[in-house]
Amino acid sequence: MREDGCSIDGKLRSHFTRRAVLLGSGSLFALSGCLRDGEDPSSRENDPDNGSNDSDAESTPTPDDGTTQDDMDNDTNDSKTSDNYDDDETDEPDDSKEMDPVDPEDADVTVAISDEKVRSGEEVSLQISLTSHEHSVIFGYQFEIQFDADLLTFLGVEGGEFASPVVNEAHVDNGELRFNAIDTSGQSTPIEPVARIIFTAEHPGKATVSFVPSASEVVDDHRAFEVAYQDGTVDIDPS
């Protein structure tokens, strides 16, 4: 547990695991209320103890210098527009932004998808393995996967030597898949496999199954690891 009392509590597991998948973005810790780099103010908008409420706003006196409340409101709005908002920034992280790949030698952990070979019409299971250079305890992960939907049909994701994942398969027809899992007891690396992705191989060819690093994350109980991601392939022979 962190010194500030913020940890992955079992009661939060279903809450923020499912939120992270259904929202399709955001840090596991941000969605649980445990923020890595400071608190998101929006998470406290409805907090009765955050020191700001409607009664405080109503009690703010109007200065006795001829300035009207409308003038004050307009100045406040202009300040927000000019100082606090950037036209290039949005509330949601941009998953399309490319990230420089992390060298496995420099990474805290490495996550890899296996290479497999099957015949068209057969099922294929790709294993996702998680290893590290030093002893690491993993409490959770969130992965976004892209695959060739013309060659592979998604069937499901199974837990391996880790907790069963929650899956968002809303865009699998387009070759996009998100899933995550939390294990509040923690699992020591290596974890082989941490999960399995099941497909049907539809047509002969070579299909790539790859991570989207900007939308993926591996965490312990108080931080996100530096992760090296290794993609996998499925070689599909004629039946």
N, C-alpha and C positions, 0 to 999 in steps of 0.2 A: 504494500500500500504506500502511496506517496505521503509525504509529510503533511500535505494539505488535506489528507483524508480522502482523496479521490482515487478510487480503484474500480476494477471491474467487479461489481457485485452481482451475485447470481440473480437477484431480482431484476437487474437491468438487461439480462441476456436476451430474452425474447424481445424486449422493447426496442433496443437500439440495433440489434441484429436485423430484425425485420424492417425497421425504418431505413437503415442503410441500403438494403436491397431495394425496397419499394421506391425510395426517393432516387435511387440510382446514382448517388454521388455523396461526397462528404466523408470525413474521417470517422472511423468507428468511435474514437474518443469524443469528437465534436458532437456526435449524435447522442452520446451517452451523458453529456454534460461534463466530461473530463477533457479539457482542451489542452493540446500540447503547447501552443504558443500564445496563450492568452485567451480570454473568454470572448466569445461572439456576443456582442451586445444584443443582437436580436433574440438570443436564447433567454434573455432576462426581461423581455418586454412585458410579460404578464406576471412577473414576480412581485408579489405584494411587498417584499422587503427590499426592493432595489433602490429605495430612497426617492422615488419619483412617482407621483400620481396626479390624478386630475385635480384634487383639492389643492395641491401645492401650486399647480399652474394657475388656478383661479385666484389664489391669494397673492400673486405677484403684483406689487403695487405699480401703478403707472407714474412715471416721473413727472414732476410738476414743472416742466419746461416747455409746455405747448405741444409736446409729442403725443400723438394719439396712439391708441392700441393698434390700429390698423397699420400705422407707420412702423411700429415695433415688429408686428407680424411680418411685414414685407421685408424689413431688414434681416430678420431671422431666416426667411426663406431664401433670400439672395445669398446669405452667407453659406447656407447649406449647399446651395447649387454650386457656388464657386469654390468652396473650400473642402467640402466633404465628399463630393461625388466626382467620379472620373468616368467620362463617356466610354472609355475602353474597358471598364470593369463591370462585371455583373455579379449578382448574388451567388450564382452557381459556378463552380469551377469548370473551366473549359477543358473537357477531356480530349479535345482534338489537338491540343498543344503537344508537340513532340517533346520528349525528354531525352537527354543524352543518356545512352545506356551506361549502366554501372558495371565496372569490371568486377568479375567474381572474386578477384584477389583483394579488392577494396571493399567488398560488400560485407555486411553483417551476416546476411543469410542469402542463399541462392534457392530459387524456386524454378523447377524444371518440369516440362511436359515431356513424356516419353515419346519415342518414335515407334510406330507400329506398322505392320504389313499384313494386309488381309485381301480377301477376294471380294469383288462386288457382290452385294446382297448379304454379306455377313455383318454381324455386330463386332464392334471394336471398342475396347476399353483403354483409354489413355490415363496413365497414372501421373499425378502431380506430386512430386517429391520436394521436401524442404530440408535443406542441410545448412550447416554453418561451420565457420572455421573454429569457433570457440563454443563452449557450452552456452546454449541459449534456451530459454524457456519461452514458448510461444503460447499466447493466450487467445489470439484470434487472427483471422485473415479476411481480406475482401479482394476478390479477383474479378476483373472483366476480361472475357475471352472473345476473340474473333476467330471464325472458322469459315471455310469454303462451303456455303450452304448448297451449292450446286453438286458437290461431291459427297457431302455428309448430311445426314438427318439426325438432329439431336434427339436423344431418348431420355437422358436424365443425368444427374450428378449424385454420386454416392460418397458418404464419408469413408475415409480409410482408417488410419490410426489417429483419428481426431474426431471431434464432434460432428454430427450430421449437419450439412450445410442447409441454409435457406436459399432458395433459388428464385431468381427473376428471369423467366423465359419469355417475356413479352415480345422480344425482338429476335427470337431464334430463327425465324423464317428469313431474316436478313443476315444471319450469321453472327449475331451478337448475343452474349450470355453473361449474366452477372450472378455471383453467388458468394456467400460468406458464412463464417461460423465462428463461434466463441466457445472456448473451453475454459471455464472459470478456475479449474484446478491447475491449468498450465501443463504443457507437454514439452519434454526435452527433445532437442534435435539430436540426431536426424529423425524426421517423421516421413516414413516411406511406406505407403503414400499418405499424403494429407487429405487427398480426395481422388476420385476417379470420375472421368467424364465418359459417358457411353454414347456412341453414335451407331448408325447404320451406314455402311459404305455403299453408296448408290451406284456410282459409275467408275470405271477405270480412270486413274489419274493420280496425281500427287497433291494432297490437301495439306495446307499449313494450318496449324492451330496455335494461335499466338496470344500473348498477354497484351493488354493495354496498360503500360506502367503508370500512366497518369491517373488511372481509375482503380489501381490496385494497391494493396497495403498489407503488411504483416506487422503485428504489434505484440509487445509483451504487456505487462500490467500498467505501464506508465509512459510508453513511447512507441513510435513507429521506427522500424528498422530500415537501414539502408539495404535495398534488395536488388540483386541481379536476377533478371528474368531470362529464362532460356525456353524458346518456343519448341514445339514438336511438329512432327509430320506424320501423315498416314499415306503409305504407298498402297494403292488399290489396284490389284491385278484383275484381269477379266475372270469371270466365274467359269 
